[in-house]
Amino acid sequence: MKEFKELELRLQNLLAGLDGDLWRKMVNEADPPRFMPDEQGALDMVYRDSKALGGYIPDLMSIMRKNVAGELDAENRQALTGILGHLQLMTRILMMILLLPRYHDHEDLIATFNGYRQTLKFVEEYLTDGARS
């Protein structure tokens, strides 16, 4: 991939189909507060989803290295902003899971959260540097 708009399209397609019918079934069956789906199953899906989205971070970093932020056209700058939004949302979701007492010391979850947090920092610095150019 050479452009953010291509990566954003791939991420949109990925996010539209995460966990497919299983996730839709859980959402359709949920009837808070009377009925809630299996907590562990839902958390496992979110963790797998975070890994799937995170699988595109190397592509994101590669595109950032190949393109000067200040020289991005409007379409690619907007695409990068959309990608940043996906990353921010996943980081927030992971943080919410870490706030649950039984996940405070879950090493894989912590490592995944920290990876997202570092990626956010890289993207935000890249955009800030581009705004100065």
N, C-alpha and C positions, 0 to 999 in steps of 0.2 A: 504494500500500500504506500502511496506517495502523498496522499492528501487527507486532511481531517474529515472532509465531507464523505469520503469513501468509508473511513472508519466509523463515522457516526451512523451511516446507513447500516453497516454490519451490526453495530450495537443495537440499533433500533429493532432489527430483525431478531437478534438474539433475545432481547428483553421481551419482545412480543410473544415469544413461544416458550419462555422458561417453565419447566416442569409440566407443560402442556395440560392434559386432561386432569392429572392428579391435583394440580393447584386449583384449577377451576372447580373441581368437585369439592375440595375443602372450602372454598369461598362460598359456593352455593349451599353447602350443608350448614355452614356457620349461622347461628341465630343467637347472638349475644343478648342477654346473659344466659339464656336457657340452654343453648348447646354450643360448645366450642370444640373445634377439631383437636386432634391429638397434638399437644404442645411440642413434643419432641420431634414428631414428623414435620411439623411446620418449621421449626428451627433448623432441622437438618436440610430442608429444602432451601431456606434462606442462605445457609452456609454454602451449599453447593452452588447456588446462584451467584454468590459473591466470588467464588472461585472461577466460575464461567466468565463473568465480566472481567475479573482480574487477569484472565488469560490473554486479554487484548492490551494489557498495559505495556508489554514489550513493543507492540506495534505503535502505540501512542508515543512512547519515548523515541522510537526510531524516526517517526514523522517529525517530532519536535527537533531532533538533531539535524534533520535534512532541510528544515525550513526556518527562516528568520522570522520571528514573531511579528516584527514591525513591517514585514513585507507581505503578510497574508492578505489575500483578497477578502472581501466582505463575506462571501459564502463560506470560506474555510474558517474565518474567525468565528462566525456564527456556529459552525459545526463544532469547533473546539469548545465554545461556550456550552453547547448541548452536551458534549462528552463530559465536561466538568460537572454539569448538573447531575448526570448519572452517577459519577464517582462520589459526589457529595451525598447524594441520597443513600448509596450503599454504605458509605462510611457512617452515616447517622444510624442506619439500621443495625450495623454491627455494634456500634456503641450502645444502642439500646439493649441488645442482647447481653453485652458485657456488664450492663448495670444489674442484670439478674444475679442474685447472690451465688447461685451454683455455677455461674460461668466466669466469675471474677478472675479465676486463675487458669482458664482453659487456654493452654499454650498455643494451639493451632489458631484459635479464634483471635487471640491477642496478636499473633504474628500477622494474620490476615488484616486485622484492623490497622496495625502499624504500617503495613505495606500501602494500604489505601491512604492513610494520613500522609505518608511521605510523597506519594504520587500527587495528592492534592497540592502539597507544598511546591513540587516541581512545576506543575501546570500553572499555578497562581503566579509563581516567579516568572515563568515564561511569558505569561500574558502581561505582567507588570513591565517586564523589560521591553516587550513589544509596544506598549503604550508610550514608553519614553522615547522610542525610536522615531 
